[in-house]
Amino acid sequence: MAVAAAHCSCSRSLQSLSSSLSPTRRGAITRRVSMWPSPAPRSVKSVHRLLRHLPRRFSSAADSAFFPSSSVAEKYSSATDNSPSSLASPLEGSGDEISSTDISISEIPLEQNQKGGSNQLKKRVLVGLGIGFAAGGVVVAGGWVFTAAMAAVVLAGSREFFELVRSRRIADGMAPPPRYVSRVCSVICSLMPIFTLYYGHMDVSVTFSAFIIAVAVMLQRGNPRFAHMASAVFGLFYCGYLPSFWIKLRCGLAAPALNTDIGKYWPVLLGGRAHWTVGLVATLISISSIIAADSFAFLGGRAFGKTPLTNISPKKTLEGAFAGLLGCVVVTVLLSKILCWPNSLLSALAYGVLNFAGSIFGDLLESLIKRDAGVKDSGSLIPGHGGILDRVDSYVFTGALSYSFVKVMLPLFGL
């Protein structure tokens, strides 16, 4: 009698629980429950223990409340057809056994997620190291090698930028330029570093490029709009004009860094002492300080981050920003002592703060563009890192600020 009462109580509980589910899920659970054999005699205490676990098994994400997989249900069904008397009932055993089975099953996707996250982090680190070593070699080589690499990066970055502008969420508020105009603008952006290396300045090339874009927008079919020109000209400024300052910084400042000791041991076949110019030293320090700022900001935010920095990027914290500033300044000062440029501690501190300001502002601006576009990454060109803009956003404004520091602030203030 006690077993029959417990069995009725279990059925009523199952009916009340299934009534709160959708018809599709209710039908799936009913079919699976129908494959259960009749429960073997057991104590009412164990039945109540099982019922205590049932509400935790019913969730919106799991229809297989009783059987973790269809193979288990088939096992019970085939065993029932062959020898009903020899089959152990699902209600046999203690509730602890069911809980341990549940735990072992739920741990499988967690372990898989952890393994996948570890592999993703490993890929990200390896790809980042490869990019870092390649970028270091390109910067040291300078000249046409550095300019060609910059032109390729600018071309890929400008294409990603116009794809973001063409996304639905941005296009709802601002009309993107026609596709052929954005392609012409991407080509012009990639040519700007080459013009900068050849002519040494950008005023004529930028003005002429803006004129070409304006003519292309106004001559398009249909109804030209000012928003088309605004987005195209900003892309010209953001993706072409600003990155070209790295060419002016690396290749334009050709004065030898006489106090840099590493130049004494540089091979003559690779340029000798004259190869180590102020532009090369300033570029190496700037890039290294940006890498340090990003790394320290990430680690500091993970360890101590509590206060949001801005609504543009909720993951960035004030504590992470202070850690990034500290790392950027420390690396700048250390490299200034090693490379003997800038000469004074005050100038090294100012250079570090300026690099950090350009780095975080470029990062936030790219985050603003991605937020309005409704995407997480600007692209998928770099494995584990996203797109080109995701990796170079911190460098877009920093080249112009570093060049201004060397050309204006050092002579003007005598730092």
N, C-alpha and C positions, 0 to 999 in steps of 0.2 A: 504493500500500500504506500509506504513512504517513497519507494522508487517511482511509482506511477505518479504520485503527487509532484515529485521533483521534476519528472519528465513533462508534465502539464505546465508547471511553472516556467520551465525552460522554453517551451513552445510559445507561451504567452509573451515572455520577454523578447523572444526573437521577432514575434509579430509586431510588437510595439516599436522595436528598433527599426524594422524594415519599413514601417509606415512612414518614417521620416525621410526615407531615401527616395530618389527619383525612380520612375517606373523601370527604366533600363537597368539600373543597379539592383533594384529589388528583384527583377527577373533573373539577373545573373546569380544573385545570392541564393534565390529559391532553387534554381537548378543545381547549384553546388550542394546545398543542404540536402536536396532530395537524394543525393548519392550516398549520404551517410547510412550506415547500417543501424539497426536498432541498438540502442545502448544496452550494454551488459549491466547486470545488477551491480550496484555500488552504493556507497553511503551518500546520504543527502548532503553531508558536509562538503564532499568533493564537488558536487554539482553546484552548490552555492559558490564555491571558490572559482569554478569556471565562469559562472555568470558574472562574478565580480571583475573578470578580465574582459568580458565581451564588449562593453562600451568602449574600451580603448582600442579594440580592433576595428570598429566601424568608423571609417573616416571617409572624407570626400575623395581622397587620393587613392584609396585601396578598395576595390570591389571584392578581392579575394580575402574576405575577413577570416574565413575558417581555414582555407587551404592556401598556403603561400604560392603555389603554382599549380597549373593544370596537371602536371605529372603526378603530384600527390593525390589529387582527386581520382585520376585514372587507376592509381595503385589501389586505393580503397575500393573502387568500383569493381575492378577485376577480381580482387580477393573475395568480394561479396558474392559474385556470380559463381565462383569456383567452389568455395567452401565456407558458407556463412558461419558455421559453428567454430571454425578455426580462426576467424578474423578477430583481432583485438579491436575493441571499440575505441573510437576517438576520445570517449569520455574516460577511458581507463588511464590510470596513472594520476599523479598529483598535479596540482596547478603549477607547482614549481617547475615541472618538466616542460609544460607548455610555455611558461615564461622564458625559460632558458632557450627554447627553440626560437621563440620570437626574437630574443635579443641577438642570437647568432645570425638570424636572417637579416635583421635590420642593420647589423654591423657591416654587411657585405658592401652595400653602396657607399657607406661612409669611408671604408677603406679604399674603395675605388676612387672616390672623390679626392681623398688625400693623396693617393698615388698620382692621379691626373694633375693635381695642383703642383706636386713636386716635379713632375716631368715638365710642366709648363714653366715653372720657375727656372729649372735647369736649362731649358731651351732659351729662355729669355736672357739668362746670364751669358751663355755661350755666344749667342748672336750679338749681344751687347759688347762682349770682349772683342769679337771679330770686327765689328764696326769701329770700335775704339782704336784698335791697332791700325786698321786700314786708314782711318781718318788722320791718325798721327803721321803716318807715312806720307799721305797726300799733303798735309800742312807743311811738313819739313821739306818736301820736294818743291813746293811753290810753283811759280810761273804758270805755264800752260797746263801742267798736271792739276794743280789746284783749281785753275779756272774752269777746265773741262769738267772736273768733278762737281764744282759748284753749279755749272750750267745744267748738268744732268739732275742734280737735286732740285734745282729751281723748277725745271720742267715738270718733274713728277709732283712736286708740291703744289704748283699752280693748277695742275689738272685736278688734284684732290680738292683744292679750294673751290674751284668752280663747280665740282660735283656737289659739294656741301651747299653752295649757294643755290644750286638747282634743286635741292631737296624740297619736299612738299611743304614742310613747316616754315622754311625761310621764304619759299616762293609765295606763300599765302600773304606775307606782309610786304615783300619787296620783289618786284619783277626781275628775274635773272636775265642776263644778256642772252641773246640767241646762241645756239651751240657753236656756230661758225665764228662768232665774235670771241667767245671764250677760248676757242682753239687758237685763233690769231693772237690773242692776248697771252696765252701760254707760251707760244713760240717767241714772242717779243720779250717776255720775261727771261726766257732761257738765253737770249742773245745779249741781254744787258750786262752780265758779267764779262762777256767777251769784249763788248764795246768799252767797258770800264778799263780792262787791262790794256786795250789797244790805244785808247784816247787819254786815259788817266782821269777823266771826269765824266759826269753823267748828266749834266744839265741839258745838252743838246739832244741826247738820245732819249731822255725821259719826256721832254717836250714834244719831240717828233712822234714818239710812241703814243702819247696821249692824243695827239692830233689824228693819228691813224685810227685809233679806237673810236674817237668821236665820229669820224667820217663813216666808219663801218656801221656804227649804231644808227646813224641818221639815214643811211642809204638802205637799210633793211626793208624787206617787204612787210606790209601790214601797217601797224601803227606804232612808230618808235615812241619810247617813253624815256623820261629823264632817269628813272630808276635803272634802266638798262645801262646807261652810261655811268651812273654812280657806282654800281656793283663792279663794272668792268674796270673803272679807273682805280677803285680801291684794291682790286686784285693786282693791278699793275704796280701799285705802290707797295702792297704787302708782300707779294711774291717775287717781284723783280727789283724794285728800287732799293729796298732795305737790305736784302741779302748781298747786293753788289758792294756794300760797304766793307764786307769781308775781303774783297779783292783789293780795295783801296788800302785796307789795314795791312794785309799780308804782303802784297806786291808793290804797293805805292810807297810805303815807308822803307826806302832802300838804304837808309843810313846804317853803317855797320855798328853793331852793339860792341863797342871796344872793350867794355869791362866784363863781357861774358867769357869766362874761362874755357867753356866747352869749345869755343871757336878755335882755340889754340891746337886742339887735338882733332879737329875735323879734317877728313882726308882732302887733299888738294884736288883730286879727281872729282869730288862732289862739291867743289866750290871753295874749299878752304875756309879761312877765317872770315872772308867777306860774305860767305853764305849766311852767316848768323847776323841778320839785320835787326833793327828795332821792330820792324813789322813782324818778323818771325817770332821774336821773343814775346811781343805783346799778344800775338795770336795764340801762342801756346799757353800763356798764363790765363788769358781770357777763357779759352775752351776748357782748360783744366778746372778753373774756378767754377764754371757753370756745371760741370759734371759733379764737382764736390757739393755745390748748392743743391742739386736735385737729389743726390744720394743722402746727404745729411737731413734734408727736409723730409724725405720718405722715412728714414729710420727714426728721426725725432718725432714725426707725427704718429708712427706706429707705436712708439714707446710711451710718449707723454701727451699725445694730442687729445684735447678735450674741448677747446674753444674754437668754433668755426671761424675761419678767416674771412670768408665772403660767401654770399649766396650763389655766386657764379659757379663755384666748385665746392660743394658741401664737404667733400673728403679732405680738403686742405684745411689745416688748423693753424692757429696763431703760434702754438708751440713748435710745430713743424717749420713754420717760416723763420722763427728765431734760430732754430737749429741749422737751417739752410744758410742763413746769413752768417752765422758763426763759422760754419765749415767753409763757405766761400772766402771769407776774409782770411782765415787761417791759412788756407792753401795759397792764396795770393801772396801773403807775406812770406811764406816759406819759399815759394818759387822765386820771389823777388830777391831773396837772399842768395839762392843758388845761382840764378842767372844774372845777378847784379843789375837788375832793372825792375822797376824804377829805383833811383838811388836812395831816396829817403823813406823812412817808415810811414810818414804821413801820406806820401803819394801812393804807397802800396795799399794802405788802408782805404784811401779814397777810391782807388781802382777796384778793390774788392767790393765795396758797397755799390759802386756803379754797375759792376757786372751782375751783382745779385738783383738790383732793381730792374735791369733789362731782362734778366732771366725770368723772374716771377711775373713781370708784366706781360711778356710774350706768352708764357704758359697760361695765364688767366684769359688773355684775349682769344687764344685758340680754344680754350674751354668754353668761352662764351659763344663762339661760332658753332661748336659741336652741340652745345645745349640747345641753341635755337634750331639747329638742324635735326635734333632728336636722335643723335647717334652717339655711340660710345667711343668709337675710333674713327679717325678720318679716312682710313683705308685698311688694307690687309697686305700691303706690299712686303713688310718686314715681319718674318715669323716671330710670334710672341711679343711684338712691340706695336702692332697696328700699322698705321701709314707713315709716310714721310713727315707729314706735319706733326704727328705725335712725337717724333724724335727731335725735330729741329725747331719746335715752337719757342724754346728758350733762347735760341740763337738769333731769331729774326731781328730783334731790336738791339741786341747786345753789340753787334758789329758796328752799327752807327754810333752807339754811345762810346765804345772803346776808341774808335777813330777820332771822335770829337775830344776825348780825354787827352790823347797823345798830341793832337794838332792844336788844340785850343787851351785846355786847362793847364797842361804842363808848362807851355811857354808863358801863359798869361799870369798864372799865380806862382810860378817858380817852385812847384811842388817837387 
